[in-house]
Amino acid sequence: MQFDGKPLANQKVGIYRSPMDLASQSILQNISTDAEGKAVLPLTKAGIHLALIRHRAPAPAGAAAPTYGHNTTLTFRVLDQ
């Protein structure tokens, strides 16, 4: 994961069951990125999942808010083995 071309180190990544999978959207687990912004997603349960990263950064000069929130999601399907 990168932000403005730089790795997001130690960034929390929430892994959820996707509502498209007709399962509850409760969080399955939290993982974190490493120093290079990389995360390993342990794919242990079949189904449709959602990875969510929320990052706050200073807003541009002159913005109405002091910080902006940036969200990134990845939806993926884990197949039965």
PDB file with one MODEL, atoms N, CA, C and O in Angstrom:
MODEL        1
ATOM      1  N   MET A   1       0.843  -1.167   0.000  1.00  0.00           N
ATOM      2  CA  MET A   1       0.000   0.000   0.000  1.00  0.00           C
ATOM      3  C   MET A   1       0.884   1.225   0.000  1.00  0.00           C
ATOM      4  O   MET A   1       1.839   1.315   0.772  1.00  0.00           O
ATOM      5  N   GLN A   2       0.566   2.165  -0.865  1.00  0.00           N
ATOM      6  CA  GLN A   2       1.310   3.417  -0.941  1.00  0.00           C
ATOM      7  C   GLN A   2       0.349   4.596  -0.862  1.00  0.00           C
ATOM      8  O   GLN A   2      -0.831   4.493  -1.195  1.00  0.00           O
ATOM      9  N   PHE A   3       0.898   5.719  -0.409  1.00  0.00           N
ATOM     10  CA  PHE A   3       0.168   6.973  -0.403  1.00  0.00           C
ATOM     11  C   PHE A   3       1.122   8.045  -0.892  1.00  0.00           C
ATOM     12  O   PHE A   3       2.205   8.213  -0.331  1.00  0.00           O
ATOM     13  N   ASP A   4       0.734   8.773  -1.932  1.00  0.00           N
ATOM     14  CA  ASP A   4       1.595   9.772  -2.568  1.00  0.00           C
ATOM     15  C   ASP A   4       2.951   9.183  -2.953  1.00  0.00           C
ATOM     16  O   ASP A   4       3.983   9.844  -2.835  1.00  0.00           O
ATOM     17  N   GLY A   5       2.935   7.925  -3.418  1.00  0.00           N
ATOM     18  CA  GLY A   5       4.157   7.276  -3.894  1.00  0.00           C
ATOM     19  C   GLY A   5       5.078   6.762  -2.811  1.00  0.00           C
ATOM     20  O   GLY A   5       6.184   6.314  -3.111  1.00  0.00           O
ATOM     21  N   LYS A   6       4.650   6.813  -1.546  1.00  0.00           N
ATOM     22  CA  LYS A   6       5.478   6.337  -0.438  1.00  0.00           C
ATOM     23  C   LYS A   6       4.759   5.204   0.280  1.00  0.00           C
ATOM     24  O   LYS A   6       3.535   5.234   0.410  1.00  0.00           O
ATOM     25  N   PRO A   7       5.510   4.196   0.752  1.00  0.00           N
ATOM     26  CA  PRO A   7       4.873   3.074   1.447  1.00  0.00           C
ATOM     27  C   PRO A   7       4.179   3.516   2.733  1.00  0.00           C
ATOM     28  O   PRO A   7       4.676   4.377   3.459  1.00  0.00           O
ATOM     29  N   LEU A   8       3.030   2.915   2.997  1.00  0.00           N
ATOM     30  CA  LEU A   8       2.335   3.132   4.269  1.00  0.00           C
ATOM     31  C   LEU A   8       2.766   2.014   5.222  1.00  0.00           C
ATOM     32  O   LEU A   8       2.183   0.930   5.233  1.00  0.00           O
ATOM     33  N   ALA A   9       3.790   2.299   6.013  1.00  0.00           N
ATOM     34  CA  ALA A   9       4.321   1.310   6.956  1.00  0.00           C
ATOM     35  C   ALA A   9       3.430   1.222   8.180  1.00  0.00           C
ATOM     36  O   ALA A   9       2.867   2.221   8.627  1.00  0.00           O
ATOM     37  N   ASN A  10       3.308   0.009   8.720  1.00  0.00           N
ATOM     38  CA  ASN A  10       2.538  -0.247   9.946  1.00  0.00           C
ATOM     39  C   ASN A  10       1.102   0.275   9.865  1.00  0.00           C
ATOM     40  O   ASN A  10       0.553   0.762  10.852  1.00  0.00           O
ATOM     41  N   GLN A  11       0.511   0.169   8.690  1.00  0.00           N
ATOM     42  CA  GLN A  11      -0.868   0.604   8.473  1.00  0.00           C
ATOM     43  C   GLN A  11      -1.805  -0.562   8.748  1.00  0.00           C
ATOM     44  O   GLN A  11      -1.576  -1.666   8.255  1.00  0.00           O
ATOM     45  N   LYS A  12      -2.854  -0.335   9.526  1.00  0.00           N
ATOM     46  CA  LYS A  12      -3.828  -1.384   9.842  1.00  0.00           C
ATOM     47  C   LYS A  12      -4.671  -1.701   8.613  1.00  0.00           C
ATOM     48  O   LYS A  12      -5.116  -0.799   7.904  1.00  0.00           O
ATOM     49  N   VAL A  13      -4.886  -2.999   8.369  1.00  0.00           N
ATOM     50  CA  VAL A  13      -5.743  -3.487   7.289  1.00  0.00           C
ATOM     51  C   VAL A  13      -6.798  -4.375   7.938  1.00  0.00           C
ATOM     52  O   VAL A  13      -6.462  -5.370   8.579  1.00  0.00           O
ATOM     53  N   GLY A  14      -8.071  -4.022   7.777  1.00  0.00           N
ATOM     54  CA  GLY A  14      -9.161  -4.847   8.297  1.00  0.00           C
ATOM     55  C   GLY A  14      -9.641  -5.803   7.220  1.00  0.00           C
ATOM     56  O   GLY A  14      -9.854  -5.398   6.077  1.00  0.00           O
ATOM     57  N   ILE A  15      -9.814  -7.071   7.578  1.00  0.00           N
ATOM     58  CA  ILE A  15     -10.312  -8.080   6.641  1.00  0.00           C
ATOM     59  C   ILE A  15     -11.724  -8.466   7.099  1.00  0.00           C
ATOM     60  O   ILE A  15     -11.921  -8.907   8.231  1.00  0.00           O
ATOM     61  N   TYR A  16     -12.696  -8.292   6.204  1.00  0.00           N
ATOM     62  CA  TYR A  16     -14.105  -8.538   6.502  1.00  0.00           C
ATOM     63  C   TYR A  16     -14.661  -9.568   5.530  1.00  0.00           C
ATOM     64  O   TYR A  16     -14.126  -9.756   4.438  1.00  0.00           O
ATOM     65  N   ARG A  17     -15.749 -10.240   5.938  1.00  0.00           N
ATOM     66  CA  ARG A  17     -16.540 -11.022   4.993  1.00  0.00           C
ATOM     67  C   ARG A  17     -17.383 -10.035   4.216  1.00  0.00           C
ATOM     68  O   ARG A  17     -17.975  -9.134   4.810  1.00  0.00           O
ATOM     69  N   SER A  18     -17.453 -10.175   2.932  1.00  0.00           N
ATOM     70  CA  SER A  18     -18.219  -9.266   2.094  1.00  0.00           C
ATOM     71  C   SER A  18     -19.714  -9.493   2.271  1.00  0.00           C
ATOM     72  O   SER A  18     -20.156 -10.634   2.406  1.00  0.00           O
ATOM     73  N   PRO A  19     -20.503  -8.406   2.272  1.00  0.00           N
ATOM     74  CA  PRO A  19     -21.957  -8.590   2.326  1.00  0.00           C
ATOM     75  C   PRO A  19     -22.492  -9.311   1.084  1.00  0.00           C
ATOM     76  O   PRO A  19     -23.595  -9.855   1.117  1.00  0.00           O
ATOM     77  N   MET A  20     -21.723  -9.320  -0.006  1.00  0.00           N
ATOM     78  CA  MET A  20     -22.136 -10.047  -1.209  1.00  0.00           C
ATOM     79  C   MET A  20     -22.116 -11.555  -0.965  1.00  0.00           C
ATOM     80  O   MET A  20     -22.707 -12.324  -1.723  1.00  0.00           O
ATOM     81  N   ASP A  21     -21.429 -11.969   0.101  1.00  0.00           N
ATOM     82  CA  ASP A  21     -21.304 -13.384   0.432  1.00  0.00           C
ATOM     83  C   ASP A  21     -22.432 -13.834   1.353  1.00  0.00           C
ATOM     84  O   ASP A  21     -22.448 -14.980   1.805  1.00  0.00           O
ATOM     85  N   LEU A  22     -23.378 -12.934   1.634  1.00  0.00           N
ATOM     86  CA  LEU A  22     -24.510 -13.205   2.519  1.00  0.00           C
ATOM     87  C   LEU A  22     -24.063 -13.632   3.916  1.00  0.00           C
ATOM     88  O   LEU A  22     -24.763 -14.375   4.603  1.00  0.00           O
ATOM     89  N   ALA A  23     -22.905 -13.159   4.318  1.00  0.00           N
ATOM     90  CA  ALA A  23     -22.405 -13.411   5.673  1.00  0.00           C
ATOM     91  C   ALA A  23     -22.406 -12.092   6.420  1.00  0.00           C
ATOM     92  O   ALA A  23     -22.553 -11.032   5.812  1.00  0.00           O
ATOM     93  N   SER A  24     -22.247 -12.149   7.713  1.00  0.00           N
ATOM     94  CA  SER A  24     -22.189 -10.897   8.466  1.00  0.00           C
ATOM     95  C   SER A  24     -20.928 -10.144   8.076  1.00  0.00           C
ATOM     96  O   SER A  24     -19.942 -10.733   7.633  1.00  0.00           O
ATOM     97  N   GLN A  25     -20.981  -8.833   8.249  1.00  0.00           N
ATOM     98  CA  GLN A  25     -19.841  -8.024   7.850  1.00  0.00           C
ATOM     99  C   GLN A  25     -18.894  -7.790   9.021  1.00  0.00           C
ATOM    100  O   GLN A  25     -18.092  -6.856   8.999  1.00  0.00           O
ATOM    101  N   SER A  26     -18.988  -8.633  10.038  1.00  0.00           N
ATOM    102  CA  SER A  26     -18.093  -8.456  11.170  1.00  0.00           C
ATOM    103  C   SER A  26     -16.659  -8.722  10.728  1.00  0.00           C
ATOM    104  O   SER A  26     -16.395  -9.505   9.815  1.00  0.00           O
ATOM    105  N   ILE A  27     -15.762  -8.053  11.399  1.00  0.00           N
ATOM    106  CA  ILE A  27     -14.354  -8.168  11.016  1.00  0.00           C
ATOM    107  C   ILE A  27     -13.851  -9.565  11.341  1.00  0.00           C
ATOM    108  O   ILE A  27     -14.151 -10.115  12.400  1.00  0.00           O
ATOM    109  N   LEU A  28     -13.090 -10.125  10.427  1.00  0.00           N
ATOM    110  CA  LEU A  28     -12.486 -11.426  10.647  1.00  0.00           C
ATOM    111  C   LEU A  28     -11.150 -11.270  11.356  1.00  0.00           C
ATOM    112  O   LEU A  28     -10.830 -12.028  12.271  1.00  0.00           O
ATOM    113  N   GLN A  29     -10.375 -10.283  10.929  1.00  0.00           N
ATOM    114  CA  GLN A  29      -9.079 -10.054  11.557  1.00  0.00           C
ATOM    115  C   GLN A  29      -8.493  -8.724  11.112  1.00  0.00           C
ATOM    116  O   GLN A  29      -8.913  -8.136  10.115  1.00  0.00           O
ATOM    117  N   ASN A  30      -7.512  -8.269  11.878  1.00  0.00           N
ATOM    118  CA  ASN A  30      -6.732  -7.098  11.521  1.00  0.00           C
ATOM    119  C   ASN A  30      -5.305  -7.547  11.271  1.00  0.00           C
ATOM    120  O   ASN A  30      -4.750  -8.347  12.025  1.00  0.00           O
ATOM    121  N   ILE A  31      -4.726  -7.029  10.218  1.00  0.00           N
ATOM    122  CA  ILE A  31      -3.310  -7.254   9.951  1.00  0.00           C
ATOM    123  C   ILE A  31      -2.689  -5.879   9.737  1.00  0.00           C
ATOM    124  O   ILE A  31      -3.404  -4.879   9.679  1.00  0.00           O
ATOM    125  N   SER A  32      -1.377  -5.819   9.622  1.00  0.00           N
ATOM    126  CA  SER A  32      -0.691  -4.547   9.399  1.00  0.00           C
ATOM    127  C   SER A  32       0.297  -4.683   8.257  1.00  0.00           C
ATOM    128  O   SER A  32       0.807  -5.769   7.983  1.00  0.00           O
ATOM    129  N   THR A  33       0.558  -3.567   7.596  1.00  0.00           N
ATOM    130  CA  THR A  33       1.571  -3.547   6.545  1.00  0.00           C
ATOM    131  C   THR A  33       2.955  -3.534   7.181  1.00  0.00           C
ATOM    132  O   THR A  33       3.118  -3.141   8.337  1.00  0.00           O
ATOM    133  N   ASP A  34       3.948  -3.968   6.413  1.00  0.00           N
ATOM    134  CA  ASP A  34       5.324  -3.933   6.896  1.00  0.00           C
ATOM    135  C   ASP A  34       5.960  -2.594   6.531  1.00  0.00           C
ATOM    136  O   ASP A  34       5.256  -1.679   6.104  1.00  0.00           O
ATOM    137  N   ALA A  35       7.264  -2.463   6.690  1.00  0.00           N
ATOM    138  CA  ALA A  35       7.968  -1.207   6.430  1.00  0.00           C
ATOM    139  C   ALA A  35       7.881  -0.776   4.972  1.00  0.00           C
ATOM    140  O   ALA A  35       8.026   0.406   4.661  1.00  0.00           O
ATOM    141  N   GLU A  36       7.644  -1.737   4.072  1.00  0.00           N
ATOM    142  CA  GLU A  36       7.535  -1.429   2.641  1.00  0.00           C
ATOM    143  C   GLU A  36       6.092  -1.220   2.206  1.00  0.00           C
ATOM    144  O   GLU A  36       5.827  -1.038   1.018  1.00  0.00           O
ATOM    145  N   GLY A  37       5.152  -1.245   3.152  1.00  0.00           N
ATOM    146  CA  GLY A  37       3.742  -1.068   2.829  1.00  0.00           C
ATOM    147  C   GLY A  37       3.067  -2.336   2.341  1.00  0.00           C
ATOM    148  O   GLY A  37       1.959  -2.279   1.809  1.00  0.00           O
ATOM    149  N   LYS A  38       3.720  -3.486   2.514  1.00  0.00           N
ATOM    150  CA  LYS A  38       3.156  -4.757   2.057  1.00  0.00           C
ATOM    151  C   LYS A  38       2.473  -5.475   3.206  1.00  0.00           C
ATOM    152  O   LYS A  38       2.902  -5.391   4.357  1.00  0.00           O
ATOM    153  N   ALA A  39       1.399  -6.183   2.872  1.00  0.00           N
ATOM    154  CA  ALA A  39       0.668  -6.971   3.865  1.00  0.00           C
ATOM    155  C   ALA A  39       0.434  -8.367   3.308  1.00  0.00           C
ATOM    156  O   ALA A  39       0.236  -8.545   2.106  1.00  0.00           O
ATOM    157  N   VAL A  40       0.458  -9.337   4.182  1.00  0.00           N
ATOM    158  CA  VAL A  40       0.166 -10.719   3.806  1.00  0.00           C
ATOM    159  C   VAL A  40      -1.242 -11.033   4.294  1.00  0.00           C
ATOM    160  O   VAL A  40      -1.539 -10.930   5.484  1.00  0.00           O
ATOM    161  N   LEU A  41      -2.097 -11.416   3.362  1.00  0.00           N
ATOM    162  CA  LEU A  41      -3.483 -11.748   3.693  1.00  0.00           C
ATOM    163  C   LEU A  41      -3.597 -13.255   3.855  1.00  0.00           C
ATOM    164  O   LEU A  41      -3.506 -13.991   2.873  1.00  0.00           O
ATOM    165  N   PRO A  42      -3.797 -13.723   5.086  1.00  0.00           N
ATOM    166  CA  PRO A  42      -3.972 -15.163   5.277  1.00  0.00           C
ATOM    167  C   PRO A  42      -5.338 -15.594   4.755  1.00  0.00           C
ATOM    168  O   PRO A  42      -6.363 -15.203   5.314  1.00  0.00           O
ATOM    169  N   LEU A  43      -5.365 -16.379   3.715  1.00  0.00           N
ATOM    170  CA  LEU A  43      -6.613 -16.768   3.054  1.00  0.00           C
ATOM    171  C   LEU A  43      -7.042 -18.140   3.560  1.00  0.00           C
ATOM    172  O   LEU A  43      -6.781 -19.157   2.917  1.00  0.00           O
ATOM    173  N   THR A  44      -7.697 -18.162   4.708  1.00  0.00           N
ATOM    174  CA  THR A  44      -8.035 -19.431   5.348  1.00  0.00           C
ATOM    175  C   THR A  44      -9.500 -19.830   5.199  1.00  0.00           C
ATOM    176  O   THR A  44      -9.841 -20.995   5.403  1.00  0.00           O
ATOM    177  N   LYS A  45     -10.376 -18.881   4.847  1.00  0.00           N
ATOM    178  CA  LYS A  45     -11.811 -19.191   4.719  1.00  0.00           C
ATOM    179  C   LYS A  45     -12.279 -18.886   3.305  1.00  0.00           C
ATOM    180  O   LYS A  45     -12.003 -17.816   2.762  1.00  0.00           O
ATOM    181  N   ALA A  46     -12.987 -19.835   2.720  1.00  0.00           N
ATOM    182  CA  ALA A  46     -13.542 -19.624   1.385  1.00  0.00           C
ATOM    183  C   ALA A  46     -14.640 -18.573   1.455  1.00  0.00           C
ATOM    184  O   ALA A  46     -15.306 -18.423   2.480  1.00  0.00           O
ATOM    185  N   GLY A  47     -14.824 -17.846   0.357  1.00  0.00           N
ATOM    186  CA  GLY A  47     -15.881 -16.848   0.274  1.00  0.00           C
ATOM    187  C   GLY A  47     -15.366 -15.535  -0.275  1.00  0.00           C
ATOM    188  O   GLY A  47     -14.212 -15.422  -0.689  1.00  0.00           O
ATOM    189  N   ILE A  48     -16.242 -14.548  -0.271  1.00  0.00           N
ATOM    190  CA  ILE A  48     -15.905 -13.217  -0.768  1.00  0.00           C
ATOM    191  C   ILE A  48     -15.505 -12.367   0.428  1.00  0.00           C
ATOM    192  O   ILE A  48     -16.218 -12.306   1.430  1.00  0.00           O
ATOM    193  N   HIS A  49     -14.363 -11.714   0.309  1.00  0.00           N
ATOM    194  CA  HIS A  49     -13.810 -10.926   1.405  1.00  0.00           C
ATOM    195  C   HIS A  49     -13.548  -9.493   0.949  1.00  0.00           C
ATOM    196  O   HIS A  49     -13.510  -9.195  -0.245  1.00  0.00           O
ATOM    197  N   LEU A  50     -13.373  -8.635   1.918  1.00  0.00           N
ATOM    198  CA  LEU A  50     -13.085  -7.228   1.679  1.00  0.00           C
ATOM    199  C   LEU A  50     -11.918  -6.830   2.576  1.00  0.00           C
ATOM    200  O   LEU A  50     -11.955  -7.059   3.785  1.00  0.00           O
ATOM    201  N   ALA A  51     -10.881  -6.233   1.986  1.00  0.00           N
ATOM    202  CA  ALA A  51      -9.769  -5.661   2.751  1.00  0.00           C
ATOM    203  C   ALA A  51      -9.967  -4.148   2.739  1.00  0.00           C
ATOM    204  O   ALA A  51     -10.190  -3.562   1.680  1.00  0.00           O
ATOM    205  N   LEU A  52      -9.889  -3.517   3.900  1.00  0.00           N
ATOM    206  CA  LEU A  52     -10.128  -2.083   4.038  1.00  0.00           C
ATOM    207  C   LEU A  52      -8.961  -1.425   4.752  1.00  0.00           C
ATOM    208  O   LEU A  52      -8.538  -1.864   5.822  1.00  0.00           O
ATOM    209  N   ILE A  53      -8.445  -0.361   4.140  1.00  0.00           N
ATOM    210  CA  ILE A  53      -7.381   0.443   4.743  1.00  0.00           C
ATOM    211  C   ILE A  53      -7.895   1.863   4.848  1.00  0.00           C
ATOM    212  O   ILE A  53      -8.375   2.434   3.870  1.00  0.00           O
ATOM    213  N   ARG A  54      -7.791   2.434   6.047  1.00  0.00           N
ATOM    214  CA  ARG A  54      -8.172   3.833   6.277  1.00  0.00           C
ATOM    215  C   ARG A  54      -6.925   4.593   6.683  1.00  0.00           C
ATOM    216  O   ARG A  54      -6.216   4.204   7.611  1.00  0.00           O
ATOM    217  N   HIS A  55      -6.667   5.688   5.974  1.00  0.00           N
ATOM    218  CA  HIS A  55      -5.469   6.487   6.238  1.00  0.00           C
ATOM    219  C   HIS A  55      -5.849   7.957   6.319  1.00  0.00           C
ATOM    220  O   HIS A  55      -6.599   8.449   5.476  1.00  0.00           O
ATOM    221  N   ARG A  56      -5.345   8.658   7.315  1.00  0.00           N
ATOM    222  CA  ARG A  56      -5.561  10.103   7.446  1.00  0.00           C
ATOM    223  C   ARG A  56      -4.264  10.815   7.092  1.00  0.00           C
ATOM    224  O   ARG A  56      -3.173  10.367   7.444  1.00  0.00           O
ATOM    225  N   ALA A  57      -4.407  11.934   6.388  1.00  0.00           N
ATOM    226  CA  ALA A  57      -3.241  12.724   5.987  1.00  0.00           C
ATOM    227  C   ALA A  57      -3.608  14.200   6.068  1.00  0.00           C
ATOM    228  O   ALA A  57      -4.782  14.558   5.964  1.00  0.00           O
ATOM    229  N   PRO A  58      -2.614  15.053   6.252  1.00  0.00           N
ATOM    230  CA  PRO A  58      -2.891  16.492   6.279  1.00  0.00           C
ATOM    231  C   PRO A  58      -3.592  16.942   4.997  1.00  0.00           C
ATOM    232  O   PRO A  58      -3.262  16.489   3.901  1.00  0.00           O
ATOM    233  N   ALA A  59      -4.548  17.826   5.155  1.00  0.00           N
ATOM    234  CA  ALA A  59      -5.264  18.373   4.002  1.00  0.00           C
ATOM    235  C   ALA A  59      -4.368  19.389   3.289  1.00  0.00           C
ATOM    236  O   ALA A  59      -3.445  19.930   3.898  1.00  0.00           O
ATOM    237  N   PRO A  60      -4.633  19.654   2.006  1.00  0.00           N
ATOM    238  CA  PRO A  60      -3.867  20.672   1.291  1.00  0.00           C
ATOM    239  C   PRO A  60      -4.049  22.050   1.928  1.00  0.00           C
ATOM    240  O   PRO A  60      -5.049  22.309   2.596  1.00  0.00           O
ATOM    241  N   ALA A  61      -3.099  22.898   1.718  1.00  0.00           N
ATOM    242  CA  ALA A  61      -3.182  24.268   2.251  1.00  0.00           C
ATOM    243  C   ALA A  61      -4.476  24.923   1.775  1.00  0.00           C
ATOM    244  O   ALA A  61      -4.844  24.819   0.604  1.00  0.00           O
ATOM    245  N   GLY A  62      -5.163  25.602   2.701  1.00  0.00           N
ATOM    246  CA  GLY A  62      -6.391  26.306   2.363  1.00  0.00           C
ATOM    247  C   GLY A  62      -7.643  25.457   2.431  1.00  0.00           C
ATOM    248  O   GLY A  62      -8.739  25.970   2.205  1.00  0.00           O
ATOM    249  N   ALA A  63      -7.517  24.162   2.737  1.00  0.00           N
ATOM    250  CA  ALA A  63      -8.696  23.294   2.821  1.00  0.00           C
ATOM    251  C   ALA A  63      -9.507  23.627   4.069  1.00  0.00           C
ATOM    252  O   ALA A  63      -8.976  24.154   5.047  1.00  0.00           O
ATOM    253  N   ALA A  64     -10.797  23.313   4.021  1.00  0.00           N
ATOM    254  CA  ALA A  64     -11.688  23.612   5.148  1.00  0.00           C
ATOM    255  C   ALA A  64     -11.412  22.718   6.355  1.00  0.00           C
ATOM    256  O   ALA A  64     -11.687  23.112   7.488  1.00  0.00           O
ATOM    257  N   ALA A  65     -10.876  21.524   6.128  1.00  0.00           N
ATOM    258  CA  ALA A  65     -10.592  20.584   7.218  1.00  0.00           C
ATOM    259  C   ALA A  65      -9.083  20.436   7.384  1.00  0.00           C
ATOM    260  O   ALA A  65      -8.344  20.570   6.409  1.00  0.00           O
ATOM    261  N   PRO A  66      -8.614  20.165   8.591  1.00  0.00           N
ATOM    262  CA  PRO A  66      -7.171  20.023   8.793  1.00  0.00           C
ATOM    263  C   PRO A  66      -6.604  18.713   8.254  1.00  0.00           C
ATOM    264  O   PRO A  66      -5.431  18.647   7.889  1.00  0.00           O
ATOM    265  N   THR A  67      -7.436  17.666   8.202  1.00  0.00           N
ATOM    266  CA  THR A  67      -6.988  16.377   7.665  1.00  0.00           C
ATOM    267  C   THR A  67      -8.041  15.817   6.718  1.00  0.00           C
ATOM    268  O   THR A  67      -9.224  16.148   6.804  1.00  0.00           O
ATOM    269  N   TYR A  68      -7.583  14.969   5.821  1.00  0.00           N
ATOM    270  CA  TYR A  68      -8.474  14.242   4.917  1.00  0.00           C
ATOM    271  C   TYR A  68      -8.373  12.761   5.255  1.00  0.00           C
ATOM    272  O   TYR A  68      -7.315  12.279   5.661  1.00  0.00           O
ATOM    273  N   GLY A  69      -9.476  12.045   5.086  1.00  0.00           N
ATOM    274  CA  GLY A  69      -9.480  10.598   5.239  1.00  0.00           C
ATOM    275  C   GLY A  69      -9.430   9.953   3.868  1.00  0.00           C
ATOM    276  O   GLY A  69     -10.137  10.361   2.946  1.00  0.00           O
ATOM    277  N   HIS A  70      -8.586   8.939   3.746  1.00  0.00           N
ATOM    278  CA  HIS A  70      -8.424   8.216   2.479  1.00  0.00           C
ATOM    279  C   HIS A  70      -8.698   6.738   2.753  1.00  0.00           C
ATOM    280  O   HIS A  70      -8.048   6.128   3.602  1.00  0.00           O
ATOM    281  N   ASN A  71      -9.656   6.171   2.035  1.00  0.00           N
ATOM    282  CA  ASN A  71     -10.007   4.764   2.196  1.00  0.00           C
ATOM    283  C   ASN A  71      -9.691   4.013   0.922  1.00  0.00           C
ATOM    284  O   ASN A  71      -9.934   4.501  -0.182  1.00  0.00           O
ATOM    285  N   THR A  72      -9.146   2.817   1.086  1.00  0.00           N
ATOM    286  CA  THR A  72      -8.882   1.938  -0.041  1.00  0.00           C
ATOM    287  C   THR A  72      -9.476   0.582   0.287  1.00  0.00           C
ATOM    288  O   THR A  72      -9.286   0.069   1.390  1.00  0.00           O
ATOM    289  N   THR A  73     -10.200  -0.006  -0.670  1.00  0.00           N
ATOM    290  CA  THR A  73     -10.769  -1.334  -0.461  1.00  0.00           C
ATOM    291  C   THR A  73     -10.352  -2.265  -1.590  1.00  0.00           C
ATOM    292  O   THR A  73     -10.099  -1.843  -2.718  1.00  0.00           O
ATOM    293  N   LEU A  74     -10.289  -3.526  -1.251  1.00  0.00           N
ATOM    294  CA  LEU A  74      -9.997  -4.579  -2.211  1.00  0.00           C
ATOM    295  C   LEU A  74     -10.976  -5.699  -1.938  1.00  0.00           C
ATOM    296  O   LEU A  74     -11.032  -6.208  -0.818  1.00  0.00           O
ATOM    297  N   THR A  75     -11.750  -6.095  -2.938  1.00  0.00           N
ATOM    298  CA  THR A  75     -12.676  -7.213  -2.802  1.00  0.00           C
ATOM    299  C   THR A  75     -12.072  -8.402  -3.553  1.00  0.00           C
ATOM    300  O   THR A  75     -11.596  -8.260  -4.679  1.00  0.00           O
ATOM    301  N   PHE A  76     -12.095  -9.563  -2.922  1.00  0.00           N
ATOM    302  CA  PHE A  76     -11.514 -10.748  -3.550  1.00  0.00           C
ATOM    303  C   PHE A  76     -12.265 -11.990  -3.083  1.00  0.00           C
ATOM    304  O   PHE A  76     -12.909 -11.987  -2.034  1.00  0.00           O
ATOM    305  N   ARG A  77     -12.170 -13.046  -3.881  1.00  0.00           N
ATOM    306  CA  ARG A  77     -12.835 -14.315  -3.568  1.00  0.00           C
ATOM    307  C   ARG A  77     -11.776 -15.371  -3.272  1.00  0.00           C
ATOM    308  O   ARG A  77     -10.802 -15.526  -4.008  1.00  0.00           O
ATOM    309  N   VAL A  78     -11.992 -16.085  -2.184  1.00  0.00           N
ATOM    310  CA  VAL A  78     -11.140 -17.213  -1.804  1.00  0.00           C
ATOM    311  C   VAL A  78     -11.921 -18.471  -2.177  1.00  0.00           C
ATOM    312  O   VAL A  78     -13.059 -18.654  -1.747  1.00  0.00           O
ATOM    313  N   LEU A  79     -11.302 -19.331  -2.976  1.00  0.00           N
ATOM    314  CA  LEU A  79     -11.960 -20.557  -3.422  1.00  0.00           C
ATOM    315  C   LEU A  79     -11.701 -21.695  -2.440  1.00  0.00           C
ATOM    316  O   LEU A  79     -10.699 -21.690  -1.725  1.00  0.00           O
ATOM    317  N   ASP A  80     -12.611 -22.673  -2.408  1.00  0.00           N
ATOM    318  CA  ASP A  80     -12.395 -23.888  -1.597  1.00  0.00           C
ATOM    319  C   ASP A  80     -11.183 -24.632  -2.140  1.00  0.00           C
ATOM    320  O   ASP A  80     -10.945 -24.663  -3.347  1.00  0.00           O
ATOM    321  N   GLN A  81     -10.435 -25.219  -1.245  1.00  0.00           N
ATOM    322  CA  GLN A  81      -9.249 -25.980  -1.661  1.00  0.00           C
ATOM    323  C   GLN A  81      -9.627 -27.400  -2.017  1.00  0.00           C
ATOM    324  O   GLN A  81      -8.763 -28.194  -2.391  1.00  0.00           O
TER     325      GLN A  81
ENDMDL
END
